[in-house]
Amino acid sequence: MISINGKFANYMDKRLISVFLLGMSSGFPWVIIGSALSAWLKDEGFSRSEIGYLGAIFIAYSINWLWSPLVDRIKLPVLHRFLGQRRSWILFCQSLIAVGCISFANLTLQNQLVILAVSGLLISFASATQDIAIDALRIDFFKHDESEKIPLAASMATSGWWTGYAALGSIPLILSDASGWQWQDVYWVIGAIMLCLMLPVLWIREPNSNREQVQSALEKIYAEKLAKQGAKGSLSQLLAWLVVSVFEPFAEFFKRNGIKLALTILLFIFTFKLGEAILGRMSIVFYKEIGFSNTDIGIYSKMITWWVTVLFSLIGGWVTAKQGIVKGLVVAGIAMASSNLLFAVMAQVGPNLNLFIFAVIVDGFTAAWGTVAFVSFISLLCSHTFSASQYALMASIGTVGRTFIGAYSGVMVDALDGNWTIFFIITTLMIIPALFLLWRIKAQVSQLETKAS
């Protein structure tokens, strides 16, 4: 017991608490344009396919690596002076998300779909940009000689994300069922919650980093090379800045790992959570179709998932730190996919509350473990010099399925004539390619862990 308590005492590190608070801000926007918006659209009579298509606003999470170098390099006026590089970007993006919530609160859904889509895209792009800065700050917190903290930081990020997504995310669903509440009123509350999530940014402190010195040294090297090619003065400096900002983060990743390993890693990242992403996009629709109310979903899906995820994220982080990231990914991947079969049983049984609770607990446990191992894996692969760009690239690839393929999840269910059982079985089988790819790279990943420890 003393040993276990000692291990969990590591979570009291102020940096890990900061990671948890930022995770809440990262998770809550998925409620704003995810579960809350899906429930609103369903209540307004939109079809499964239409709801699935609107999920394409999540595209920002899949392509945020395109502008991630700017978050690494550009200093925001005024804000940077008081908050630093990472926190200034986080606060700026949180402000835009709050503006998007106010826009939602003033919409008449049936008549203003274009404004809804534009506001949704604003929130999506602001949230995706916020994630770039939050993930980079988490990686910057822990140096190379603190590799044992990587799974712990991943577990706190996961716990925070789910606290924002599930615990705070249950509030809109419960309010929407309350007498006298319209979804526009609910979005005013959502906006107020977002403003509260901005407060921890003022308390958190950024770690010291030699990132700017390393980047400046690289700029000088490239400027000299460009000068030899004929670029002079300010032109060579501008081109060198662009090369270091845009090209070097990705070039460094491929140089360090080799092209074959780098591509295999990226393909694994794409496939690992594909089934979960496709299921997640239709989960609210599924719950409502088989007979559960918004309040049922808010209490049993959101709240139970929240505490289950927080608990097993902490346990998963500790176990992954002890057993290694590769073993964590294998166990989590198989368990995560297998848990989808419980939803197939629910589709056959109908709105059975006990089965619903059991499925939510198992799904929350496996998703938590999988996310901790997955985030640890990506964090391990990042260079501290280009943490924002490299993490954003890999996280974006992991979100592609949720966005592009997940957008067709409603079409998939319709093509199956509403056969939810077959749909969930298909999502279960989607883990197989990822496990094969992990087997191919397990030796290299284990070697990286050994070097970092």
ROGUDREN-403730 format. One record per residue (C-alpha): residue number from 1; x, y negated, z. Coordinates in pm, 1 decimal. Layout:
residues N
r num: NUM east: X north: Y up: Z
...
This chain:
residues 453
r num: 1 east: 0.0 north: 0.0 up: 0.0
r num: 2 east: 284.5 north: -237.6 up: 83.6
r num: 3 east: 444.7 north: -169.2 up: -256.1
r num: 4 east: 116.7 north: -236.8 up: -438.5
r num: 5 east: 59.3 north: -555.7 up: -240.6
r num: 6 east: 413.1 north: -661.4 up: -322.1
r num: 7 east: 353.1 north: -609.9 up: -692.5
r num: 8 east: 31.5 north: -809.6 up: -691.1
r num: 9 east: 200.1 north: -1085.4 up: -490.5
r num: 10 east: 389.7 north: -1160.3 up: -811.2
r num: 11 east: 64.8 north: -1299.6 up: -950.9
r num: 12 east: 89.7 north: -1589.1 up: -702.8
r num: 13 east: 364.9 north: -1745.9 up: -914.0
r num: 14 east: 242.0 north: -2101.2 up: -990.5
r num: 15 east: 321.7 north: -2048.7 up: -1358.3
r num: 16 east: 93.5 north: -1743.9 up: -1370.7
r num: 17 east: -188.5 north: -1940.3 up: -1205.4
r num: 18 east: -138.9 north: -2206.5 up: -1473.4
r num: 19 east: -166.0 north: -1936.5 up: -1740.5
r num: 20 east: -496.6 north: -1821.9 up: -1586.9
r num: 21 east: -647.4 north: -2172.7 up: -1586.6
r num: 22 east: -542.9 north: -2236.2 up: -1946.2
r num: 23 east: -686.9 north: -1898.3 up: -2042.5
r num: 24 east: -1029.7 north: -2018.3 up: -1926.3
r num: 25 east: -1007.8 north: -2312.4 up: -2164.4
r num: 26 east: -902.4 north: -2077.6 up: -2443.1
r num: 27 east: -1191.4 north: -1835.4 up: -2390.8
r num: 28 east: -1479.9 north: -2076.8 up: -2346.0
r num: 29 east: -1494.3 north: -2206.6 up: -2708.6
r num: 30 east: -1574.0 north: -1851.4 up: -2821.3
r num: 31 east: -1897.3 north: -1892.1 up: -2625.4
r num: 32 east: -1969.9 north: -2229.1 up: -2784.2
r num: 33 east: -1951.9 north: -2104.6 up: -3143.7
r num: 34 east: -1984.6 north: -1732.8 up: -3068.2
r num: 35 east: -2229.5 north: -1570.4 up: -2828.2
r num: 36 east: -2427.3 north: -1886.7 up: -2741.7
r num: 37 east: -2460.0 north: -1990.4 up: -3104.9
r num: 38 east: -2551.0 north: -1634.9 up: -3211.5
r num: 39 east: -2825.3 north: -1620.5 up: -2947.3
r num: 40 east: -2954.5 north: -1963.0 up: -3055.0
r num: 41 east: -2965.0 north: -1857.4 up: -3420.1
r num: 42 east: -3137.3 north: -1529.8 up: -3330.1
r num: 43 east: -3398.1 north: -1717.4 up: -3124.8
r num: 44 east: -3459.4 north: -1943.9 up: -3425.9
r num: 45 east: -3531.8 north: -1643.0 up: -3647.9
r num: 46 east: -3212.0 north: -1619.3 up: -3851.1
r num: 47 east: -3125.9 north: -1275.5 up: -3997.0
r num: 48 east: -2834.2 north: -1051.7 up: -3899.5
r num: 49 east: -2658.0 north: -1129.1 up: -4228.1
r num: 50 east: -2701.4 north: -1504.9 up: -4185.7
r num: 51 east: -2564.9 north: -1491.1 up: -3831.9
r num: 52 east: -2272.7 north: -1279.2 up: -3953.1
r num: 53 east: -2194.7 north: -1520.6 up: -4235.6
r num: 54 east: -2190.8 north: -1820.2 up: -4002.0
r num: 55 east: -1922.4 north: -1635.5 up: -3807.8
r num: 56 east: -1689.3 north: -1742.1 up: -4089.0
r num: 57 east: -1637.1 north: -2068.6 up: -3896.8
r num: 58 east: -1389.5 north: -1865.5 up: -3691.4
r num: 59 east: -1159.6 north: -1883.2 up: -3993.8
r num: 60 east: -944.7 north: -2138.4 up: -3811.6
r num: 61 east: -819.9 north: -1867.7 up: -3574.3
r num: 62 east: -698.2 north: -1666.8 up: -3871.9
r num: 63 east: -508.1 north: -1946.9 up: -4043.3
r num: 64 east: -387.6 north: -2162.7 up: -3754.3
r num: 65 east: -34.3 north: -2041.9 up: -3820.1
r num: 66 east: -39.8 north: -2274.6 up: -4123.2
r num: 67 east: -23.8 north: -2583.5 up: -3902.5
r num: 68 east: 137.7 north: -2425.0 up: -3596.1
r num: 69 east: 479.7 north: -2573.7 up: -3689.7
r num: 70 east: 326.1 north: -2919.1 up: -3649.0
r num: 71 east: 226.5 north: -2833.5 up: -3291.8
r num: 72 east: 588.4 north: -2733.1 up: -3231.2
r num: 73 east: 733.3 north: -3054.2 up: -3373.4
r num: 74 east: 491.7 north: -3351.3 up: -3392.6
r num: 75 east: 466.9 north: -3571.4 up: -3082.9
r num: 76 east: 120.3 north: -3716.5 up: -3028.9
r num: 77 east: 122.7 north: -4093.6 up: -2963.5
r num: 78 east: 75.4 north: -4197.0 up: -2598.3
r num: 79 east: -27.5 north: -3848.7 up: -2482.0
r num: 80 east: 319.7 north: -3700.9 up: -2538.5
r num: 81 east: 477.5 north: -3967.1 up: -2320.1
r num: 82 east: 264.8 north: -3873.3 up: -2018.9
r num: 83 east: 198.4 north: -3504.1 up: -2072.1
r num: 84 east: 478.3 north: -3360.4 up: -2285.8
r num: 85 east: 462.8 north: -3161.2 up: -2609.1
r num: 86 east: 237.2 north: -2870.0 up: -2513.1
r num: 87 east: -2.0 north: -3034.7 up: -2269.8
r num: 88 east: -63.6 north: -3335.9 up: -2495.4
r num: 89 east: -182.1 north: -3108.7 up: -2775.0
r num: 90 east: -399.0 north: -2906.8 up: -2536.1
r num: 91 east: -577.3 north: -3213.6 up: -2395.7
r num: 92 east: -627.3 north: -3365.2 up: -2741.4
r num: 93 east: -789.1 north: -3045.2 up: -2872.0
r num: 94 east: -1008.8 north: -3007.0 up: -2564.8
r num: 95 east: -1143.0 north: -3358.9 up: -2628.9
r num: 96 east: -1241.3 north: -3262.7 up: -2984.4
r num: 97 east: -1418.9 north: -2949.1 up: -2859.3
r num: 98 east: -1622.6 north: -3160.6 up: -2616.8
r num: 99 east: -1720.3 north: -3391.6 up: -2905.5
r num: 100 east: -1837.4 north: -3087.9 up: -3103.2
r num: 101 east: -2056.6 north: -2978.5 up: -2811.3
r num: 102 east: -2221.1 north: -3320.7 up: -2800.9
r num: 103 east: -2291.1 north: -3287.9 up: -3173.5
r num: 104 east: -2458.8 north: -2948.9 up: -3119.7
r num: 105 east: -2668.5 north: -3096.9 up: -2840.0
r num: 106 east: -2819.4 north: -3349.6 up: -3082.1
r num: 107 east: -2911.6 north: -3107.6 up: -3361.8
r num: 108 east: -3241.1 north: -2975.8 up: -3491.5
r num: 109 east: -3118.2 north: -2638.1 up: -3608.1
r num: 110 east: -3350.7 north: -2562.0 up: -3899.8
r num: 111 east: -3305.3 north: -2903.8 up: -4062.2
r num: 112 east: -2937.6 north: -2976.5 up: -3994.2
r num: 113 east: -2748.3 north: -2659.5 up: -4081.9
r num: 114 east: -2475.8 north: -2849.6 up: -4267.5
r num: 115 east: -2402.7 north: -3063.2 up: -3960.6
r num: 116 east: -2410.8 north: -2745.3 up: -3750.6
r num: 117 east: -2149.5 north: -2582.6 up: -3975.5
r num: 118 east: -1928.1 north: -2893.9 up: -3977.7
r num: 119 east: -1947.5 north: -2928.9 up: -3599.5
r num: 120 east: -1875.5 north: -2558.0 up: -3564.3
r num: 121 east: -1568.9 north: -2593.1 up: -3783.9
r num: 122 east: -1448.8 north: -2890.3 up: -3575.6
r num: 123 east: -1474.8 north: -2682.1 up: -3259.1
r num: 124 east: -1313.8 north: -2382.8 up: -3430.2
r num: 125 east: -1013.6 north: -2577.1 up: -3562.7
r num: 126 east: -967.4 north: -2769.0 up: -3237.2
r num: 127 east: -988.1 north: -2448.7 up: -3033.1
r num: 128 east: -751.6 north: -2262.0 up: -3264.7
r num: 129 east: -501.9 north: -2549.1 up: -3237.3
r num: 130 east: -543.1 north: -2556.1 up: -2860.8
r num: 131 east: -458.5 north: -2184.4 up: -2856.1
r num: 132 east: -133.0 north: -2253.4 up: -3041.7
r num: 133 east: -18.7 north: -2488.4 up: -2766.1
r num: 134 east: -149.3 north: -2270.5 up: -2481.5
r num: 135 east: 20.5 north: -1953.9 up: -2610.8
r num: 136 east: 345.2 north: -2141.5 up: -2672.3
r num: 137 east: 339.5 north: -2287.0 up: -2321.5
r num: 138 east: 282.9 north: -1940.2 up: -2172.5
r num: 139 east: 583.1 north: -1801.3 up: -2359.6
r num: 140 east: 796.4 north: -2104.1 up: -2266.8
r num: 141 east: 720.0 north: -2052.1 up: -1897.1
r num: 142 east: 923.4 north: -1729.4 up: -1882.0
r num: 143 east: 1281.8 north: -1697.2 up: -1999.0
r num: 144 east: 1444.5 north: -1391.7 up: -2157.0
r num: 145 east: 1571.7 north: -1264.0 up: -1820.1
r num: 146 east: 1212.7 north: -1254.8 up: -1686.3
r num: 147 east: 1078.6 north: -992.2 up: -1924.4
r num: 148 east: 897.3 north: -816.4 up: -1638.5
r num: 149 east: 674.6 north: -1125.4 up: -1616.9
r num: 150 east: 553.2 north: -1092.5 up: -1977.9
r num: 151 east: 283.1 north: -828.9 up: -1903.6
r num: 152 east: 184.5 north: -1018.5 up: -1587.8
r num: 153 east: 144.3 north: -1339.6 up: -1788.4
r num: 154 east: -54.2 north: -1147.8 up: -2051.1
r num: 155 east: -285.5 north: -1010.3 up: -1781.0
r num: 156 east: -341.9 north: -1357.3 up: -1632.5
r num: 157 east: -408.7 north: -1501.1 up: -1978.1
r num: 158 east: -658.0 north: -1220.9 up: -2043.5
r num: 159 east: -824.1 north: -1267.6 up: -1702.6
r num: 160 east: -849.9 north: -1641.1 up: -1761.1
r num: 161 east: -982.5 north: -1596.6 up: -2115.0
r num: 162 east: -1255.8 north: -1362.1 up: -1994.7
r num: 163 east: -1340.4 north: -1589.7 up: -1702.7
r num: 164 east: -1402.2 north: -1865.1 up: -1955.2
r num: 165 east: -1579.1 north: -1637.9 up: -2202.9
r num: 166 east: -1782.5 north: -1413.2 up: -1970.9
r num: 167 east: -1826.7 north: -1587.5 up: -1634.1
r num: 168 east: -1872.9 north: -1938.2 up: -1772.8
r num: 169 east: -2025.7 north: -1788.9 up: -2088.8
r num: 170 east: -2311.7 north: -1634.9 up: -1891.3
r num: 171 east: -2436.5 north: -1978.8 up: -1787.6
r num: 172 east: -2568.6 north: -2085.1 up: -2132.5
r num: 173 east: -2748.2 north: -1752.0 up: -2186.9
r num: 174 east: -2916.6 north: -1764.8 up: -1846.6
r num: 175 east: -3014.8 north: -2131.0 up: -1884.8
r num: 176 east: -3162.7 north: -2065.0 up: -2230.2
r num: 177 east: -3419.1 north: -1830.0 up: -2073.2
r num: 178 east: -3510.3 north: -2074.6 up: -1796.1
r num: 179 east: -3841.7 north: -2257.0 up: -1817.3
r num: 180 east: -3820.0 north: -2592.0 up: -1991.2
r num: 181 east: -3468.6 north: -2544.6 up: -2127.5
r num: 182 east: -3396.6 north: -2586.1 up: -2497.7
r num: 183 east: -3069.1 north: -2486.0 up: -2659.0
r num: 184 east: -2988.8 north: -2855.1 up: -2712.0
r num: 185 east: -3009.1 north: -2903.6 up: -2333.2
r num: 186 east: -2786.0 north: -2602.5 up: -2283.4
r num: 187 east: -2518.0 north: -2751.0 up: -2507.9
r num: 188 east: -2506.7 north: -3065.1 up: -2292.1
r num: 189 east: -2416.6 north: -2835.7 up: -2001.4
r num: 190 east: -2159.9 north: -2658.1 up: -2219.4
r num: 191 east: -2001.5 north: -2995.0 up: -2301.6
r num: 192 east: -1981.5 north: -3082.5 up: -1931.0
r num: 193 east: -1810.2 north: -2749.4 up: -1857.8
r num: 194 east: -1556.4 north: -2823.2 up: -2131.4
r num: 195 east: -1477.3 north: -3159.3 up: -1971.1
r num: 196 east: -1413.4 north: -2983.8 up: -1637.8
r num: 197 east: -1172.7 north: -2742.4 up: -1810.5
r num: 198 east: -960.1 north: -3041.9 up: -1911.0
r num: 199 east: -868.0 north: -3117.8 up: -1548.5
r num: 200 east: -611.0 north: -2835.8 up: -1493.6
r num: 201 east: -401.9 north: -2972.1 up: -1781.5
r num: 202 east: -323.3 north: -3274.5 up: -1563.7
r num: 203 east: -198.5 north: -3049.0 up: -1281.6
r num: 204 east: 17.2 north: -2809.5 up: -1485.0
r num: 205 east: 382.3 north: -2893.9 up: -1546.9
r num: 206 east: 576.1 north: -2805.1 up: -1861.6
r num: 207 east: 898.2 north: -2603.9 up: -1820.2
r num: 208 east: 1237.8 north: -2735.6 up: -1919.9
r num: 209 east: 1337.8 north: -2619.6 up: -2266.5
r num: 210 east: 1630.7 north: -2651.1 up: -2506.2
r num: 211 east: 1390.9 north: -2615.0 up: -2799.8
r num: 212 east: 1449.8 north: -2966.2 up: -2933.0
r num: 213 east: 1828.8 north: -2933.2 up: -2913.1
r num: 214 east: 1826.3 north: -2605.0 up: -3106.0
r num: 215 east: 1590.8 north: -2747.8 up: -3367.1
r num: 216 east: 1805.3 north: -3061.4 up: -3402.0
r num: 217 east: 2116.0 north: -2847.6 up: -3453.4
r num: 218 east: 1936.0 north: -2650.4 up: -3726.0
r num: 219 east: 1825.5 north: -2976.7 up: -3890.6
r num: 220 east: 2188.4 north: -3092.1 up: -3911.2
r num: 221 east: 2291.3 north: -2764.4 up: -4073.4
r num: 222 east: 2015.9 north: -2786.5 up: -4333.9
r num: 223 east: 2078.6 north: -3159.9 up: -4389.4
r num: 224 east: 2441.9 north: -3085.1 up: -4471.7
r num: 225 east: 2340.0 north: -2811.5 up: -4713.8
r num: 226 east: 2085.7 north: -3039.4 up: -4880.1
r num: 227 east: 2340.3 north: -3321.3 up: -4905.3
r num: 228 east: 2568.0 north: -3089.7 up: -5100.1
r num: 229 east: 2276.2 north: -3027.4 up: -5336.4
r num: 230 east: 2236.5 north: -3400.0 up: -5401.3
r num: 231 east: 1980.1 north: -3506.5 up: -5138.5
r num: 232 east: 2109.9 north: -3817.0 up: -4961.0
r num: 233 east: 2029.7 north: -4016.0 up: -4646.4
r num: 234 east: 1672.4 north: -4018.1 up: -4522.4
r num: 235 east: 1561.6 north: -3777.5 up: -4797.2
r num: 236 east: 1794.8 north: -3503.9 up: -4674.3
r num: 237 east: 1680.7 north: -3564.9 up: -4314.6
r num: 238 east: 1313.5 north: -3543.8 up: -4412.3
r num: 239 east: 1365.9 north: -3225.3 up: -4611.2
r num: 240 east: 1571.0 north: -3073.9 up: -4327.8
r num: 241 east: 1291.0 north: -3154.4 up: -4081.3
r num: 242 east: 1035.8 north: -2986.0 up: -4306.3
r num: 243 east: 1253.6 north: -2677.5 up: -4356.1
r num: 244 east: 1312.9 north: -2634.0 up: -3982.3
r num: 245 east: 947.6 north: -2704.1 up: -3899.4
r num: 246 east: 776.2 north: -2496.9 up: -4167.3
r num: 247 east: 1021.1 north: -2241.5 up: -4307.7
r num: 248 east: 1266.7 north: -2155.8 up: -4029.8
r num: 249 east: 1015.3 north: -2013.8 up: -3772.5
r num: 250 east: 899.3 north: -1746.1 up: -4014.0
r num: 251 east: 1241.8 north: -1691.3 up: -4170.8
r num: 252 east: 1389.3 north: -1633.8 up: -3823.4
r num: 253 east: 1126.0 north: -1368.3 up: -3746.0
r num: 254 east: 1200.6 north: -1172.7 up: -4064.7
r num: 255 east: 1579.5 north: -1213.2 up: -4027.8
r num: 256 east: 1573.0 north: -1088.3 up: -3669.9
r num: 257 east: 1353.9 north: -783.2 up: -3738.5
r num: 258 east: 1427.1 north: -705.2 up: -4102.3
r num: 259 east: 1162.5 north: -720.0 up: -4374.5
r num: 260 east: 1040.4 north: -358.5 up: -4342.4
r num: 261 east: 997.9 north: -367.1 up: -3963.6
r num: 262 east: 850.1 north: -718.8 up: -3970.6
r num: 263 east: 585.0 north: -619.9 up: -4226.3
r num: 264 east: 498.9 north: -301.5 up: -4034.3
r num: 265 east: 460.4 north: -504.5 up: -3714.4
r num: 266 east: 228.8 north: -751.9 up: -3887.4
r num: 267 east: 19.4 north: -471.0 up: -4037.1
r num: 268 east: -12.7 north: -307.5 up: -3695.6
r num: 269 east: -125.7 north: -639.2 up: -3546.4
r num: 270 east: -391.5 north: -668.7 up: -3818.8
r num: 271 east: -536.9 north: -321.4 up: -3760.1
r num: 272 east: -508.2 north: -274.2 up: -3381.6
r num: 273 east: -824.5 north: -459.7 up: -3272.9
r num: 274 east: -1014.2 north: -447.4 up: -3602.3
r num: 275 east: -1290.3 north: -217.4 up: -3479.2
r num: 276 east: -1338.9 north: -417.8 up: -3160.7
r num: 277 east: -1360.8 north: -741.6 up: -3361.8
r num: 278 east: -1629.1 north: -607.1 up: -3594.9
r num: 279 east: -1831.4 north: -465.8 up: -3305.6
r num: 280 east: -1798.4 north: -786.9 up: -3105.3
r num: 281 east: -1950.2 north: -999.6 up: -3379.1
r num: 282 east: -2274.2 north: -797.9 up: -3371.4
r num: 283 east: -2290.6 north: -713.2 up: -2999.1
r num: 284 east: -2534.5 north: -990.9 up: -2902.1
r num: 285 east: -2757.6 north: -908.6 up: -3199.8
r num: 286 east: -2750.5 north: -538.1 up: -3104.5
r num: 287 east: -2841.7 north: -604.5 up: -2741.9
r num: 288 east: -3134.9 north: -824.5 up: -2842.7
r num: 289 east: -3260.6 north: -583.0 up: -3110.5
r num: 290 east: -3282.2 north: -286.6 up: -2873.8
r num: 291 east: -3479.1 north: -492.1 up: -2621.6
r num: 292 east: -3252.4 north: -684.0 up: -2381.6
r num: 293 east: -3323.3 north: -1050.9 up: -2301.5
r num: 294 east: -3074.3 north: -1338.3 up: -2297.3
r num: 295 east: -3076.6 north: -1320.1 up: -1916.6
r num: 296 east: -3000.2 north: -945.1 up: -1925.0
r num: 297 east: -2711.0 north: -1012.7 up: -2161.7
r num: 298 east: -2585.2 north: -1304.2 up: -1953.0
r num: 299 east: -2593.1 north: -1115.6 up: -1622.2
r num: 300 east: -2496.5 north: -763.0 up: -1724.8
r num: 301 east: -2282.7 north: -815.6 up: -2032.9
r num: 302 east: -2108.0 north: -1139.2 up: -1942.0
r num: 303 east: -2082.9 north: -1124.4 up: -1562.3
r num: 304 east: -2001.1 north: -753.3 up: -1529.9
r num: 305 east: -1754.1 north: -771.5 up: -1816.6
r num: 306 east: -1593.1 north: -1066.6 up: -1645.5
r num: 307 east: -1503.3 north: -905.5 up: -1313.4
r num: 308 east: -1420.8 north: -571.6 up: -1475.2
r num: 309 east: -1186.1 north: -743.6 up: -1719.5
r num: 310 east: -1020.5 north: -957.8 up: -1454.7
r num: 311 east: -962.9 north: -657.8 up: -1226.5
r num: 312 east: -832.8 north: -422.7 up: -1493.8
r num: 313 east: -627.8 north: -694.4 up: -1663.7
r num: 314 east: -433.4 north: -736.8 up: -1341.3
r num: 315 east: -397.0 north: -360.3 up: -1301.1
r num: 316 east: -313.5 north: -321.4 up: -1670.9
r num: 317 east: -45.7 north: -589.5 up: -1649.9
r num: 318 east: 118.6 north: -419.1 up: -1354.9
r num: 319 east: 104.4 north: -71.7 up: -1515.0
r num: 320 east: 229.1 north: -201.5 up: -1851.6
r num: 321 east: 521.0 north: -370.4 up: -1675.1
r num: 322 east: 604.9 north: -33.8 up: -1514.8
r num: 323 east: 537.4 north: 205.2 up: -1805.4
r num: 324 east: 631.1 north: -8.6 up: -2104.3
r num: 325 east: 439.2 north: -187.9 up: -2377.4
r num: 326 east: 436.5 north: 102.1 up: -2628.2
r num: 327 east: 268.9 north: 346.0 up: -2387.0
r num: 328 east: 28.4 north: 71.9 up: -2288.0
r num: 329 east: -71.5 north: 16.7 up: -2651.3
r num: 330 east: -124.4 north: 388.2 up: -2721.2
r num: 331 east: -342.0 north: 453.0 up: -2415.5
r num: 332 east: -533.5 north: 127.3 up: -2453.7
r num: 333 east: -592.1 north: 174.5 up: -2826.5
r num: 334 east: -742.6 north: 522.3 up: -2788.4
r num: 335 east: -954.1 north: 422.6 up: -2486.9
r num: 336 east: -1070.7 north: 97.6 up: -2648.2
r num: 337 east: -1189.6 north: 271.7 up: -2964.2
r num: 338 east: -1350.8 north: 562.1 up: -2777.0
r num: 339 east: -1557.0 north: 322.8 up: -2564.2
r num: 340 east: -1743.2 north: 216.8 up: -2880.5
r num: 341 east: -1911.2 north: 557.5 up: -2879.6
r num: 342 east: -2104.8 north: 454.7 up: -2568.3
r num: 343 east: -2277.5 north: 188.7 up: -2776.3
r num: 344 east: -2369.7 north: 459.3 up: -3026.4
r num: 345 east: -2539.6 north: 642.9 up: -2739.2
r num: 346 east: -2719.4 north: 321.3 up: -2640.0
r num: 347 east: -2850.0 north: 290.4 up: -2996.6
r num: 348 east: -3009.8 north: 633.5 up: -2957.4
r num: 349 east: -3141.8 north: 589.1 up: -2603.5
r num: 350 east: -3268.9 north: 230.5 up: -2624.1
r num: 351 east: -3275.9 north: -40.2 up: -2353.7
r num: 352 east: -3166.5 north: 175.4 up: -2058.8
r num: 353 east: -3024.5 north: -62.7 up: -1798.5
r num: 354 east: -2802.0 north: 190.9 up: -1621.2
r num: 355 east: -2646.3 north: 302.3 up: -1950.5
r num: 356 east: -2603.4 north: -62.2 up: -2050.8
r num: 357 east: -2414.7 north: -139.0 up: -1728.7
r num: 358 east: -2197.4 north: 172.2 up: -1763.9
r num: 359 east: -2112.5 north: 91.7 up: -2127.2
r num: 360 east: -2026.1 north: -268.1 up: -2038.3
r num: 361 east: -1796.6 north: -156.9 up: -1753.7
r num: 362 east: -1611.6 north: 98.2 up: -1968.2
r num: 363 east: -1585.6 north: -142.6 up: -2260.5
r num: 364 east: -1458.1 north: -420.8 up: -2035.4
r num: 365 east: -1196.6 north: -193.5 up: -1879.1
r num: 366 east: -1060.0 north: -66.3 up: -2211.0
r num: 367 east: -1072.0 north: -408.4 up: -2381.4
r num: 368 east: -882.2 north: -564.2 up: -2090.4
r num: 369 east: -609.2 north: -302.9 up: -2099.9
r num: 370 east: -582.8 north: -329.5 up: -2477.3
r num: 371 east: -560.1 north: -707.5 up: -2473.7
r num: 372 east: -290.6 north: -714.3 up: -2205.2
r num: 373 east: -75.5 north: -464.8 up: -2396.4
r num: 374 east: -141.5 north: -645.7 up: -2726.0
r num: 375 east: -56.3 north: -993.5 up: -2594.4
r num: 376 east: 255.6 north: -854.6 up: -2422.2
r num: 377 east: 361.3 north: -697.2 up: -2751.8
r num: 378 east: 325.8 north: -1021.5 up: -2948.5
r num: 379 east: 492.2 north: -1231.4 up: -2677.0
r num: 380 east: 791.2 north: -996.4 up: -2670.8
r num: 381 east: 847.2 north: -1055.7 up: -3042.0
r num: 382 east: 856.3 north: -1437.6 up: -3021.8
r num: 383 east: 1161.5 north: -1662.0 up: -3020.6
r num: 384 east: 1148.3 north: -1939.0 up: -2757.0
r num: 385 east: 1271.4 north: -2188.2 up: -3016.5
r num: 386 east: 966.1 north: -2129.6 up: -3237.8
r num: 387 east: 718.1 north: -1985.1 up: -2987.2
r num: 388 east: 417.7 north: -2184.3 up: -3115.3
r num: 389 east: 469.4 north: -2095.6 up: -3481.0
r num: 390 east: 558.1 north: -1729.5 up: -3438.3
r num: 391 east: 289.5 north: -1644.6 up: -3183.8
r num: 392 east: 30.0 north: -1828.2 up: -3392.4
r num: 393 east: 129.4 north: -1629.6 up: -3701.6
r num: 394 east: 91.6 north: -1295.0 up: -3528.0
r num: 395 east: -221.9 north: -1389.2 up: -3334.2
r num: 396 east: -379.9 north: -1522.5 up: -3654.6
r num: 397 east: -317.4 north: -1194.5 up: -3831.5
r num: 398 east: -484.8 north: -1017.1 up: -3541.0
r num: 399 east: -788.3 north: -1243.5 up: -3583.9
r num: 400 east: -825.2 north: -1198.0 up: -3960.1
r num: 401 east: -1045.6 north: -891.9 up: -3912.8
r num: 402 east: -1268.2 north: -1077.0 up: -3666.4
r num: 403 east: -1315.3 north: -1356.1 up: -3920.0
r num: 404 east: -1316.7 north: -1215.1 up: -4272.0
r num: 405 east: -1425.1 north: -855.9 up: -4215.3
r num: 406 east: -1627.5 north: -940.7 up: -3904.9
r num: 407 east: -1827.7 north: -1190.4 up: -4110.5
r num: 408 east: -1963.0 north: -892.4 up: -4304.1
r num: 409 east: -2050.5 north: -692.1 up: -3993.0
r num: 410 east: -2416.8 north: -789.7 up: -4029.0
r num: 411 east: -2409.7 north: -685.6 up: -4393.8
r num: 412 east: -2258.1 north: -353.1 up: -4285.0
r num: 413 east: -2543.9 north: -287.8 up: -4042.4
r num: 414 east: -2798.6 north: -386.3 up: -4308.0
r num: 415 east: -2630.4 north: -155.5 up: -4560.4
r num: 416 east: -2667.5 north: 124.1 up: -4307.1
r num: 417 east: -3041.4 north: 40.6 up: -4284.9
r num: 418 east: -2994.5 north: -81.7 up: -3930.2
r num: 419 east: -2835.4 north: 247.3 up: -3818.5
r num: 420 east: -2637.0 north: 115.4 up: -3523.5
r num: 421 east: -2513.4 north: 463.9 up: -3430.6
r num: 422 east: -2316.2 north: 510.6 up: -3753.0
r num: 423 east: -2192.1 north: 150.5 up: -3728.4
r num: 424 east: -2036.4 north: 213.4 up: -3386.3
r num: 425 east: -1883.6 north: 544.9 up: -3496.8
r num: 426 east: -1715.7 north: 364.8 up: -3789.5
r num: 427 east: -1568.7 north: 102.8 up: -3553.8
r num: 428 east: -1429.6 north: 385.6 up: -3339.3
r num: 429 east: -1240.8 north: 543.4 up: -3629.9
r num: 430 east: -1078.5 north: 212.9 up: -3724.4
r num: 431 east: -805.3 north: 261.0 up: -3459.7
r num: 432 east: -641.3 north: 550.6 up: -3648.4
r num: 433 east: -428.8 north: 343.8 up: -3893.9
r num: 434 east: -302.2 north: 125.6 up: -3606.2
r num: 435 east: -188.2 north: 425.8 up: -3401.0
r num: 436 east: -1.9 north: 565.1 up: -3702.1
r num: 437 east: 179.3 north: 232.9 up: -3753.1
r num: 438 east: 265.1 north: 212.5 up: -3382.7
r num: 439 east: 420.1 north: 558.6 up: -3402.5
r num: 440 east: 639.4 north: 431.4 up: -3688.5
r num: 441 east: 775.4 north: 133.9 up: -3489.7
r num: 442 east: 777.0 north: 271.3 up: -3133.9
r num: 443 east: 1155.9 north: 317.0 up: -3119.0
r num: 444 east: 1228.9 north: -41.3 up: -3228.9
r num: 445 east: 975.3 north: -190.4 up: -2987.2
r num: 446 east: 1111.4 north: 13.3 up: -2696.4
r num: 447 east: 1459.5 north: -109.2 up: -2786.3
r num: 448 east: 1339.4 north: -470.5 up: -2775.6
r num: 449 east: 1195.9 north: -412.7 up: -2428.2
r num: 450 east: 1526.2 north: -268.6 up: -2309.0
r num: 451 east: 1724.2 north: -565.4 up: -2442.5
r num: 452 east: 1487.3 north: -814.4 up: -2279.1
r num: 453 east: 1499.5 north: -650.0 up: -1937.6
